[in-house]
Amino acid sequence: MKSLILDYDYASVEYIGVKEFQIKYPYITIDGKKINLCDVKFVKYKNYIAWKNRRKK
């Protein structure tokens, strides 16, 4: 059972029971659903950061 955390500047969202995910900027695909990564600060999987937004604001 995979747990995936999307951290925004103001909140974070945790997806539990993720079967598969793929990060291809500007989207992350979680079990076939596309989510825009433009406002996401970083994506955390298990104990490491799987993706970090490095674009300057």
N, CA, C and O atoms as CSV, one atom per row, in Angstrom:
chain,resi,resn,atom,element,x,y,z
A,1,MET,N,N,0.848,-1.183,0.000
A,1,MET,CA,C,0.000,0.000,0.000
A,1,MET,C,C,0.887,1.236,0.000
A,1,MET,O,O,1.659,1.454,0.934
A,2,LYS,N,N,0.776,2.040,-1.041
A,2,LYS,CA,C,1.615,3.219,-1.168
A,2,LYS,C,C,0.891,4.444,-0.634
A,2,LYS,O,O,-0.324,4.576,-0.777
A,3,SER,N,N,1.643,5.323,-0.027
A,3,SER,CA,C,1.131,6.591,0.454
A,3,SER,C,C,1.916,7.699,-0.223
A,3,SER,O,O,3.145,7.656,-0.266
A,4,LEU,N,N,1.217,8.686,-0.750
A,4,LEU,CA,C,1.821,9.756,-1.515
A,4,LEU,C,C,1.324,11.084,-0.962
A,4,LEU,O,O,0.119,11.262,-0.780
A,5,ILE,N,N,2.233,12.024,-0.690
A,5,ILE,CA,C,1.866,13.319,-0.129
A,5,ILE,C,C,2.228,14.421,-1.119
A,5,ILE,O,O,3.374,14.514,-1.558
A,6,LEU,N,N,1.256,15.250,-1.466
A,6,LEU,CA,C,1.471,16.431,-2.286
A,6,LEU,C,C,1.419,17.628,-1.360
A,6,LEU,O,O,0.378,17.903,-0.763
A,7,ASP,N,N,2.524,18.344,-1.231
A,7,ASP,CA,C,2.611,19.465,-0.311
A,7,ASP,C,C,2.538,20.778,-1.077
A,7,ASP,O,O,3.358,21.052,-1.953
A,8,TYR,N,N,1.547,21.578,-0.733
A,8,TYR,CA,C,1.389,22.920,-1.277
A,8,TYR,C,C,1.937,23.903,-0.243
A,8,TYR,O,O,2.276,23.486,0.864
A,9,ASP,N,N,2.031,25.163,-0.562
A,9,ASP,CA,C,2.507,26.150,0.416
A,9,ASP,C,C,1.558,26.295,1.598
A,9,ASP,O,O,2.000,26.574,2.713
A,10,TYR,N,N,0.289,26.115,1.376
A,10,TYR,CA,C,-0.733,26.377,2.374
A,10,TYR,C,C,-1.351,25.113,2.969
A,10,TYR,O,O,-2.014,25.200,4.002
A,11,ALA,N,N,-1.162,23.960,2.367
A,11,ALA,CA,C,-1.748,22.711,2.861
A,11,ALA,C,C,-1.045,21.525,2.210
A,11,ALA,O,O,-0.200,21.700,1.332
A,12,SER,N,N,-1.395,20.326,2.643
A,12,SER,CA,C,-0.871,19.123,2.004
A,12,SER,C,C,-2.006,18.116,1.845
A,12,SER,O,O,-2.955,18.088,2.628
A,13,VAL,N,N,-1.879,17.290,0.807
A,13,VAL,CA,C,-2.882,16.281,0.503
A,13,VAL,C,C,-2.191,14.926,0.489
A,13,VAL,O,O,-1.148,14.759,-0.143
A,14,GLU,N,N,-2.778,13.960,1.191
A,14,GLU,CA,C,-2.191,12.627,1.246
A,14,GLU,C,C,-3.099,11.651,0.505
A,14,GLU,O,O,-4.298,11.572,0.771
A,15,TYR,N,N,-2.514,10.920,-0.416
A,15,TYR,CA,C,-3.217,9.878,-1.149
A,15,TYR,C,C,-2.780,8.539,-0.576
A,15,TYR,O,O,-1.590,8.223,-0.561
A,16,ILE,N,N,-3.743,7.752,-0.103
A,16,ILE,CA,C,-3.459,6.461,0.517
A,16,ILE,C,C,-3.980,5.358,-0.401
A,16,ILE,O,O,-5.053,5.487,-0.991
A,17,GLY,N,N,-3.220,4.286,-0.515
A,17,GLY,CA,C,-3.627,3.159,-1.340
A,17,GLY,C,C,-3.363,3.378,-2.821
A,17,GLY,O,O,-4.103,2.879,-3.668
A,18,VAL,N,N,-2.319,4.117,-3.130
A,18,VAL,CA,C,-1.963,4.398,-4.520
A,18,VAL,C,C,-1.329,3.148,-5.122
A,18,VAL,O,O,-0.378,2.600,-4.565
A,19,LYS,N,N,-1.852,2.704,-6.249
A,19,LYS,CA,C,-1.307,1.523,-6.914
A,19,LYS,C,C,-0.123,1.890,-7.795
A,19,LYS,O,O,0.892,1.194,-7.796
A,20,GLU,N,N,-0.251,2.994,-8.555
A,20,GLU,CA,C,0.854,3.431,-9.395
A,20,GLU,C,C,0.760,4.940,-9.600
A,20,GLU,O,O,-0.326,5.519,-9.617
A,21,PHE,N,N,1.934,5.562,-9.755
A,21,PHE,CA,C,1.967,6.978,-10.067
A,21,PHE,C,C,3.135,7.251,-10.985
A,21,PHE,O,O,4.137,6.536,-10.980
A,22,GLN,N,N,2.985,8.314,-11.782
A,22,GLN,CA,C,4.019,8.712,-12.720
A,22,GLN,C,C,4.085,10.227,-12.725
A,22,GLN,O,O,3.066,10.906,-12.858
A,23,ILE,N,N,5.306,10.755,-12.577
A,23,ILE,CA,C,5.505,12.192,-12.574
A,23,ILE,C,C,6.096,12.601,-13.911
A,23,ILE,O,O,7.187,12.167,-14.280
A,24,LYS,N,N,5.376,13.427,-14.620
A,24,LYS,CA,C,5.845,13.989,-15.882
A,24,LYS,C,C,5.356,15.438,-15.898
A,24,LYS,O,O,4.196,15.721,-16.195
A,25,TYR,N,N,6.286,16.354,-15.566
A,25,TYR,CA,C,5.904,17.754,-15.407
A,25,TYR,C,C,5.199,18.265,-16.639
A,25,TYR,O,O,5.681,17.997,-17.739
A,26,PRO,N,N,4.114,18.966,-16.543
A,26,PRO,CA,C,3.499,19.610,-15.391
A,26,PRO,C,C,2.387,18.801,-14.729
A,26,PRO,O,O,1.554,19.380,-14.032
A,27,TYR,N,N,2.346,17.492,-14.920
A,27,TYR,CA,C,1.299,16.664,-14.322
A,27,TYR,C,C,1.886,15.477,-13.578
A,27,TYR,O,O,2.974,14.990,-13.886
A,28,ILE,N,N,1.114,15.024,-12.572
A,28,ILE,CA,C,1.374,13.739,-11.934
A,28,ILE,C,C,0.136,12.884,-12.199
A,28,ILE,O,O,-0.994,13.347,-12.039
A,29,THR,N,N,0.352,11.666,-12.595
A,29,THR,CA,C,-0.756,10.742,-12.846
A,29,THR,C,C,-0.802,9.749,-11.696
A,29,THR,O,O,0.142,8.990,-11.476
A,30,ILE,N,N,-1.910,9.764,-10.965
A,30,ILE,CA,C,-2.107,8.859,-9.830
A,30,ILE,C,C,-3.277,7.947,-10.172
A,30,ILE,O,O,-4.422,8.394,-10.230
A,31,ASP,N,N,-2.993,6.686,-10.394
A,31,ASP,CA,C,-4.004,5.684,-10.741
A,31,ASP,C,C,-4.890,6.150,-11.903
A,31,ASP,O,O,-6.105,5.955,-11.874
A,32,GLY,N,N,-4.282,6.766,-12.929
A,32,GLY,CA,C,-5.007,7.177,-14.116
A,32,GLY,C,C,-5.613,8.565,-14.069
A,32,GLY,O,O,-6.210,8.998,-15.054
A,33,LYS,N,N,-5.480,9.285,-12.951
A,33,LYS,CA,C,-6.030,10.638,-12.824
A,33,LYS,C,C,-4.894,11.645,-12.879
A,33,LYS,O,O,-3.900,11.506,-12.168
A,34,LYS,N,N,-5.042,12.664,-13.728
A,34,LYS,CA,C,-4.008,13.687,-13.867
A,34,LYS,C,C,-4.242,14.813,-12.878
A,34,LYS,O,O,-5.364,15.290,-12.709
A,35,ILE,N,N,-3.155,15.233,-12.224
A,35,ILE,CA,C,-3.196,16.351,-11.287
A,35,ILE,C,C,-2.099,17.324,-11.704
A,35,ILE,O,O,-0.967,16.923,-11.972
A,36,ASN,N,N,-2.446,18.597,-11.756
A,36,ASN,CA,C,-1.507,19.634,-12.156
A,36,ASN,C,C,-0.505,19.892,-11.039
A,36,ASN,O,O,-0.889,20.014,-9.876
A,37,LEU,N,N,0.776,19.977,-11.384
A,37,LEU,CA,C,1.841,20.176,-10.403
A,37,LEU,C,C,2.307,21.625,-10.288
A,37,LEU,O,O,3.270,21.898,-9.571
A,38,CYS,N,N,1.660,22.546,-10.965
A,38,CYS,CA,C,2.137,23.935,-10.968
A,38,CYS,C,C,2.162,24.563,-9.574
A,38,CYS,O,O,3.084,25.321,-9.270
A,39,ASP,N,N,1.190,24.276,-8.725
A,39,ASP,CA,C,1.138,24.864,-7.382
A,39,ASP,C,C,1.728,23.967,-6.308
A,39,ASP,O,O,1.797,24.367,-5.146
A,40,VAL,N,N,2.152,22.777,-6.666
A,40,VAL,CA,C,2.692,21.826,-5.696
A,40,VAL,C,C,4.146,22.187,-5.377
A,40,VAL,O,O,4.946,22.430,-6.280
A,41,LYS,N,N,4.472,22.217,-4.100
A,41,LYS,CA,C,5.828,22.521,-3.657
A,41,LYS,C,C,6.727,21.294,-3.806
A,41,LYS,O,O,7.821,21.389,-4.364
A,42,PHE,N,N,6.268,20.142,-3.309
A,42,PHE,CA,C,6.992,18.887,-3.507
A,42,PHE,C,C,6.069,17.697,-3.331
A,42,PHE,O,O,5.002,17.801,-2.725
A,43,VAL,N,N,6.498,16.560,-3.873
A,43,VAL,CA,C,5.777,15.295,-3.754
A,43,VAL,C,C,6.645,14.371,-2.918
A,43,VAL,O,O,7.813,14.146,-3.234
A,44,LYS,N,N,6.070,13.839,-1.858
A,44,LYS,CA,C,6.813,12.969,-0.956
A,44,LYS,C,C,6.259,11.550,-1.039
A,44,LYS,O,O,5.054,11.328,-0.921
A,45,TYR,N,N,7.168,10.595,-1.245
A,45,TYR,CA,C,6.810,9.183,-1.305
A,45,TYR,C,C,7.683,8.431,-0.314
A,45,TYR,O,O,8.910,8.518,-0.369
A,46,LYS,N,N,7.055,7.696,0.589
A,46,LYS,CA,C,7.739,7.018,1.696
A,46,LYS,C,C,8.536,8.046,2.493
A,46,LYS,O,O,7.943,8.981,3.030
A,47,ASN,N,N,9.847,7.908,2.588
A,47,ASN,CA,C,10.644,8.833,3.397
A,47,ASN,C,C,11.503,9.782,2.577
A,47,ASN,O,O,12.404,10.419,3.123
A,48,TYR,N,N,11.247,9.891,1.291
A,48,TYR,CA,C,12.062,10.785,0.482
A,48,TYR,C,C,11.180,11.654,-0.423
A,48,TYR,O,O,10.010,11.346,-0.651
A,49,ILE,N,N,11.752,12.720,-0.923
A,49,ILE,CA,C,11.047,13.626,-1.819
A,49,ILE,C,C,11.200,13.094,-3.243
A,49,ILE,O,O,12.307,13.053,-3.782
A,50,ALA,N,N,10.093,12.692,-3.843
A,50,ALA,CA,C,10.112,12.113,-5.181
A,50,ALA,C,C,10.211,13.196,-6.255
A,50,ALA,O,O,10.735,12.952,-7.342
A,51,TRP,N,N,9.703,14.398,-5.947
A,51,TRP,CA,C,9.740,15.497,-6.915
A,51,TRP,C,C,9.692,16.819,-6.161
A,51,TRP,O,O,8.967,16.948,-5.175
A,52,LYS,N,N,10.458,17.793,-6.617
A,52,LYS,CA,C,10.484,19.102,-5.994
A,52,LYS,C,C,10.342,20.166,-7.077
A,52,LYS,O,O,10.990,20.090,-8.121
A,53,ASN,N,N,9.500,21.146,-6.824
A,53,ASN,CA,C,9.277,22.221,-7.774
A,53,ASN,C,C,10.437,23.207,-7.659
A,53,ASN,O,O,10.619,23.836,-6.617
A,54,ARG,N,N,11.213,23.339,-8.718
A,54,ARG,CA,C,12.389,24.202,-8.689
A,54,ARG,C,C,12.225,25.470,-9.509
A,54,ARG,O,O,13.180,26.229,-9.675
A,55,ARG,N,N,11.034,25.704,-10.019
A,55,ARG,CA,C,10.852,26.930,-10.802
A,55,ARG,C,C,10.751,28.123,-9.865
A,55,ARG,O,O,10.196,28.018,-8.771
A,56,LYS,N,N,11.283,29.245,-10.293
A,56,LYS,CA,C,11.319,30.448,-9.453
A,56,LYS,C,C,10.031,31.230,-9.649
A,56,LYS,O,O,9.509,31.343,-10.758
A,57,LYS,N,N,9.538,31.762,-8.545
A,57,LYS,CA,C,8.304,32.556,-8.586
A,57,LYS,C,C,8.623,34.026,-8.548
A,57,LYS,O,O,7.715,34.856,-8.574
